[in-house]
Amino acid sequence: MTWSIGIELPDLPAALWELVRQIPQGRVTTYGDLAEALGSRQAARWVGEHLVDHPHDTDCPCHRVVRRTGEAGLFVTRAAGEKESLLAAEGIAIRDGRIDLERHRFTDFVTERPLAPLVQFQERIPEQVVMQPFAGTPELVAGVDVAYSASGEACGAYVLLETATGEVVWSATVRRPAAFPYIPGFLSFREIPVHLELLAAAAAAGRLARVLFVDGNGRLHPRRSGIATHLGVLAGIPTIGLGKSLLCGSVDLAAVTVDDPQPVVDRGEIVAVAMKATPRSRPVYVSPGNLIDVADAARLARLTFHGHRLPEPVHQADRRSKEEVRRIKYEE
């Protein structure tokens, strides 16, 4: 059994460099401007990180990318003042450590905004979601998680375990190059290719669980299409998202106790539940992905707390994915 992520992923580094090369001498742009030209302001941090860590030669125009405050920002060589010197040589004045963006800013990019189709794809996912009760309690549940090596290789783990005890009965791991950079709001496109490979391995072994816990949000997402939702729609299985931070919405965290989870409300809708495994635990955010509702997602999550902050399916998947990363380090 095989599944597809559902959309062709762009080569984002190549698209970024096409934009950077369009910046003329004597002009500058900001990391946010480049992110907007790529199709989402959420990519600004990745743009900055990528431009600081790349092969660099004397013809590289990356010095023309500055901070939104007008400050020059970091430079790939890290040599003090070199970025400012290159800009000054192109006729850009820097006064009191800042560039006059009103005078020198360039934003007239020719671009296909490659992130925009991914946003549109996410916006269509909720139309395919089924929120419904989940009858009964499965004897076995599974969890998936992905960790990354220093070289950028994605290491995924699928763990099948007993709901009542948390005992692991089967697991699988995979390695593959990361399909997409880390950009907030676009986690699905980075990790789902790994998840789908894991689900295919589980299905081939007859170990595909009735319910899948996913490290990441489900309906608790600004577009209602977190990674657990996206994966649940693609695979056609009930999924539950587990978030470690509040991505959107509001909740009374002071009222959260082990016995009294609190609803997370976003735009008037209960999209998740904040829960604690123990009185000293930090809350986790449990949201339905697909083919399950908020109440049953919270009920099954509660049944799978076995002494750790996260429900056991994701806790165990997290452990095994990180173990795979350590193996890569030892092999290098």
C-alpha positions as CSV (number, residue, x, y, z in Angstrom):
1,M,0.0,0.0,0.0
2,T,1.4,3.4,-1.0
3,W,0.2,7.0,-0.5
4,S,1.2,10.3,-2.0
5,I,1.6,13.6,-0.2
6,G,-0.8,15.0,-2.8
7,I,1.2,17.9,-4.3
8,E,4.5,18.4,-5.9
9,L,7.0,20.2,-3.5
10,P,9.0,23.1,-4.9
11,D,12.7,23.4,-4.8
12,L,12.6,26.3,-2.3
13,P,16.4,26.9,-2.1
14,A,16.6,27.2,-5.9
15,A,13.6,29.6,-5.9
16,L,15.2,31.7,-3.2
17,W,18.4,32.1,-5.1
18,E,16.4,33.1,-8.2
19,L,15.0,36.0,-6.2
20,V,18.3,37.0,-4.6
21,R,19.9,37.3,-8.0
22,Q,17.2,39.8,-9.1
23,I,18.3,42.4,-6.5
24,P,20.2,45.1,-8.4
25,Q,23.4,46.8,-7.3
26,G,22.6,49.8,-5.2
27,R,19.4,48.2,-3.8
28,V,18.6,46.0,-0.9
29,T,15.7,43.8,0.2
30,T,14.7,42.2,3.5
31,Y,14.4,38.6,4.7
32,G,10.7,39.2,5.0
33,D,10.4,40.7,1.5
34,L,12.0,37.5,0.1
35,A,9.7,35.4,2.2
36,E,6.7,37.3,0.8
37,A,8.0,36.8,-2.7
38,L,8.2,33.0,-2.0
39,G,4.6,33.1,-1.0
40,S,4.6,33.3,2.9
41,R,6.0,35.7,5.5
42,Q,6.4,32.6,7.7
43,A,9.5,31.7,5.7
44,A,11.4,34.8,6.8
45,R,13.5,33.0,9.4
46,W,14.4,30.1,7.1
47,V,15.4,32.7,4.5
48,G,17.8,34.3,7.0
49,E,19.2,31.0,8.1
50,H,19.7,29.8,4.6
51,L,21.5,33.0,3.5
52,V,23.9,32.8,6.4
53,D,24.8,29.2,5.7
54,H,25.5,28.6,2.0
55,P,28.5,28.3,-0.4
56,H,29.7,31.8,-1.0
57,D,31.9,33.4,-3.7
58,T,32.8,36.9,-4.7
59,D,29.9,37.2,-7.1
60,C,27.3,36.2,-4.5
61,P,24.7,39.0,-4.0
62,C,23.5,37.9,-0.6
63,H,25.0,41.0,1.1
64,R,22.0,42.9,-0.4
65,V,19.6,41.2,2.0
66,V,19.2,43.1,5.2
67,R,17.0,43.1,8.3
68,R,13.6,44.9,8.3
69,T,15.0,47.5,10.7
70,G,17.6,48.5,8.1
71,E,20.4,46.9,10.0
72,A,22.8,44.9,7.7
73,G,22.4,41.7,9.7
74,L,24.6,38.6,9.6
75,F,26.9,37.7,6.7
76,V,28.2,34.4,5.5
77,T,31.8,35.3,6.1
78,R,31.0,36.6,9.6
79,A,33.8,39.2,9.1
80,A,33.0,42.4,11.0
81,G,32.0,45.2,8.7
82,E,32.4,43.3,5.4
83,K,28.7,43.3,4.5
84,E,28.5,47.1,5.2
85,S,31.7,47.6,3.0
86,L,30.2,45.8,0.1
87,L,27.0,47.7,0.4
88,A,28.9,51.0,0.6
89,A,30.8,50.1,-2.5
90,E,27.5,49.9,-4.4
91,G,26.5,53.4,-3.2
92,I,24.3,52.4,-0.3
93,A,24.8,54.8,2.6
94,I,24.7,53.4,6.2
95,R,24.0,55.9,8.9
96,D,23.9,55.0,12.6
97,G,24.1,51.4,11.6
98,R,21.0,51.5,9.4
99,I,20.2,51.6,5.7
100,D,17.5,53.9,4.4
101,L,15.1,51.3,3.2
102,E,12.6,53.9,1.9
103,R,15.4,55.0,-0.6
104,H,17.1,51.7,-1.4
105,R,14.5,48.9,-0.9
106,F,13.8,46.6,-3.8
107,T,10.6,44.5,-3.9
108,D,9.8,44.2,-7.6
109,F,10.5,40.5,-7.9
110,V,9.4,38.3,-10.8
111,T,8.2,35.3,-8.9
112,E,5.8,32.4,-9.0
113,R,5.4,32.5,-5.2
114,P,6.0,28.7,-4.8
115,L,4.7,28.6,-1.2
116,A,1.3,30.0,-2.2
117,P,0.1,26.7,-3.8
118,L,1.0,24.9,-0.6
119,V,-1.1,27.3,1.4
120,Q,-4.0,26.8,-1.0
121,F,-3.6,23.0,-0.8
122,Q,-3.7,23.2,3.0
123,E,-6.8,25.4,2.9
124,R,-8.6,22.6,0.9
125,I,-7.7,19.9,3.4
126,P,-10.4,20.7,6.0
127,E,-13.1,20.2,3.3
128,Q,-12.0,16.5,3.3
129,V,-11.9,16.0,7.1
130,V,-14.5,13.9,8.9
131,M,-15.0,14.8,12.5
132,Q,-16.9,11.9,14.1
133,P,-16.9,9.9,17.4
134,F,-14.6,6.9,17.6
135,A,-16.4,3.9,19.0
136,G,-14.6,1.7,21.6
137,T,-11.0,1.5,22.6
138,P,-8.5,-0.3,20.3
139,E,-6.2,-2.8,21.9
140,L,-3.3,-1.4,19.9
141,V,-2.4,2.2,18.9
142,A,0.6,3.6,17.1
143,G,2.6,6.8,17.0
144,V,4.9,8.4,14.5
145,D,7.7,11.0,14.8
146,V,10.6,12.4,12.8
147,A,14.0,13.7,14.0
148,Y,16.8,15.2,11.9
149,S,20.5,14.6,11.7
150,A,23.0,17.5,11.6
151,S,23.4,16.8,7.9
152,G,19.7,17.2,7.3
153,E,18.7,13.6,7.0
154,A,15.1,12.8,8.2
155,C,14.8,9.8,10.5
156,G,11.3,8.6,11.1
157,A,9.9,6.0,13.6
158,Y,6.6,4.2,13.7
159,V,5.8,2.4,17.0
160,L,2.9,0.0,17.6
161,L,2.0,-0.6,21.3
162,E,-0.6,-1.8,23.7
163,T,-3.1,0.9,24.7
164,A,-3.5,-0.4,28.3
165,T,0.2,-1.0,29.2
166,G,2.2,1.1,26.7
167,E,4.3,-2.0,25.9
168,V,5.8,-1.8,22.4
169,V,4.9,-4.8,20.2
170,W,6.4,-3.7,16.8
171,S,8.3,-0.7,15.4
172,A,9.9,0.5,12.2
173,T,12.3,3.2,11.2
174,V,13.3,4.9,7.9
175,R,15.9,7.4,6.8
176,R,15.6,9.8,3.8
177,P,16.8,13.2,2.8
178,A,14.5,15.9,4.2
179,A,12.0,16.8,1.5
180,F,11.4,20.4,2.6
181,P,13.0,23.0,4.9
182,Y,11.5,23.7,8.3
183,I,9.0,26.6,8.0
184,P,6.4,27.2,10.7
185,G,2.9,26.3,9.3
186,F,4.4,24.0,6.6
187,L,5.6,21.1,8.8
188,S,3.4,18.7,6.9
189,F,5.4,19.0,3.7
190,R,8.6,18.3,5.6
191,E,7.5,15.3,7.5
192,I,4.6,13.6,5.8
193,P,6.8,11.9,3.1
194,V,8.6,10.2,6.0
195,H,5.3,9.3,7.7
196,L,3.8,7.8,4.5
197,E,6.9,5.6,4.0
198,L,6.5,4.4,7.6
199,L,2.8,3.7,7.1
200,A,3.5,1.7,4.0
201,A,6.0,-0.4,5.9
202,A,3.5,-1.0,8.7
203,A,0.7,-1.9,6.2
204,A,3.0,-4.4,4.4
205,A,3.8,-6.0,7.8
206,G,0.1,-6.1,8.8
207,R,0.9,-3.7,11.6
208,L,-1.2,-0.7,10.7
209,A,-3.0,0.5,13.8
210,R,-6.6,1.6,13.9
211,V,-5.6,4.9,15.5
212,L,-2.4,6.9,14.8
213,F,-0.9,9.5,17.2
214,V,1.2,12.1,15.4
215,D,3.8,14.5,16.9
216,G,2.3,17.7,15.6
217,N,-1.1,19.3,15.6
218,G,-4.3,18.3,14.0
219,R,-7.3,20.7,14.0
220,L,-5.3,23.0,16.3
221,H,-3.9,24.9,13.3
222,P,-4.7,28.4,11.8
223,R,-5.9,26.7,8.6
224,R,-7.3,23.7,10.5
225,S,-4.9,21.5,8.6
226,G,-2.0,20.5,10.9
227,I,0.2,17.6,10.1
228,A,-2.1,15.1,11.9
229,T,-5.1,16.3,9.8
230,H,-3.1,16.2,6.5
231,L,-1.8,12.7,7.3
232,G,-5.2,11.4,8.3
233,V,-6.8,12.7,5.1
234,L,-4.1,11.2,2.9
235,A,-4.0,7.8,4.6
236,G,-7.7,7.6,5.4
237,I,-7.2,6.6,9.0
238,P,-8.1,8.1,12.4
239,T,-5.3,10.4,13.6
240,I,-4.7,12.4,16.8
241,G,-2.3,15.4,16.9
242,L,-0.1,16.1,19.9
243,G,1.3,19.6,20.2
244,K,3.9,20.7,22.7
245,S,3.1,24.4,22.3
246,L,-0.1,26.4,21.6
247,L,-0.1,27.2,17.9
248,C,-3.3,29.2,17.9
249,G,-6.4,29.8,20.1
250,S,-6.7,30.4,23.8
251,V,-7.0,28.1,26.9
252,D,-7.0,28.6,30.7
253,L,-3.7,26.9,31.4
254,A,-4.0,27.7,35.1
255,A,-7.1,25.5,35.3
256,V,-5.5,22.4,33.6
257,T,-5.0,19.5,36.0
258,V,-4.6,15.7,35.5
259,D,-8.3,15.2,36.1
260,D,-9.5,18.4,34.5
261,P,-8.3,19.0,30.9
262,Q,-9.3,22.4,29.4
263,P,-10.7,23.2,26.0
264,V,-8.7,25.2,23.5
265,V,-10.9,27.6,21.7
266,D,-10.1,29.2,18.4
267,R,-12.5,31.5,16.5
268,G,-15.4,30.2,18.6
269,E,-14.6,26.5,18.0
270,I,-13.2,24.0,20.4
271,V,-10.3,22.6,18.4
272,A,-8.2,20.8,21.0
273,V,-7.8,20.0,24.7
274,A,-4.9,20.9,27.0
275,M,-4.0,17.9,29.1
276,K,-1.4,17.0,31.8
277,A,0.0,13.5,32.3
278,T,1.1,14.3,35.9
279,P,0.6,17.3,38.3
280,R,4.2,18.4,37.5
281,S,4.0,17.9,33.7
282,R,3.7,20.7,31.3
283,P,0.5,20.6,29.3
284,V,0.2,18.9,25.9
285,Y,-2.4,19.9,23.3
286,V,-4.4,17.1,21.9
287,S,-6.4,17.8,18.8
288,P,-8.3,15.5,16.3
289,G,-6.7,14.9,12.9
290,N,-9.3,13.0,10.9
291,L,-12.0,10.4,11.5
292,I,-12.2,11.2,15.3
293,D,-13.6,14.1,17.3
294,V,-12.2,16.2,20.1
295,A,-13.8,14.2,22.9
296,D,-12.5,10.8,21.7
297,A,-9.1,12.2,20.8
298,A,-8.8,13.4,24.4
299,R,-10.2,10.1,25.8
300,L,-7.7,7.9,23.9
301,A,-4.8,10.3,24.7
302,R,-5.6,10.0,28.4
303,L,-5.6,6.2,28.1
304,T,-2.1,6.2,26.7
305,F,-0.3,8.4,29.3
306,H,2.2,6.0,30.9
307,G,4.5,8.1,33.0
308,H,5.7,10.5,30.4
309,R,4.7,14.0,29.4
310,L,3.5,12.8,26.0
311,P,1.2,9.9,25.4
312,E,3.2,6.7,25.0
313,P,2.8,6.2,21.2
314,V,4.6,9.6,20.4
315,H,7.0,9.3,23.4
316,Q,8.3,6.0,22.0
317,A,8.3,7.2,18.4
318,D,10.3,10.2,19.5
319,R,12.9,8.0,21.3
320,R,13.4,5.7,18.3
321,S,13.7,8.5,15.8
322,K,16.4,10.2,17.9
323,E,18.2,6.8,18.3
324,E,18.3,6.6,14.5
325,V,19.8,10.1,14.4
326,R,22.5,9.0,16.9
327,R,23.3,6.0,14.7
328,I,24.0,8.3,11.8
329,K,26.3,10.4,14.0
330,Y,28.3,7.2,14.9
331,E,28.4,6.1,11.3
332,E,29.9,9.4,10.1
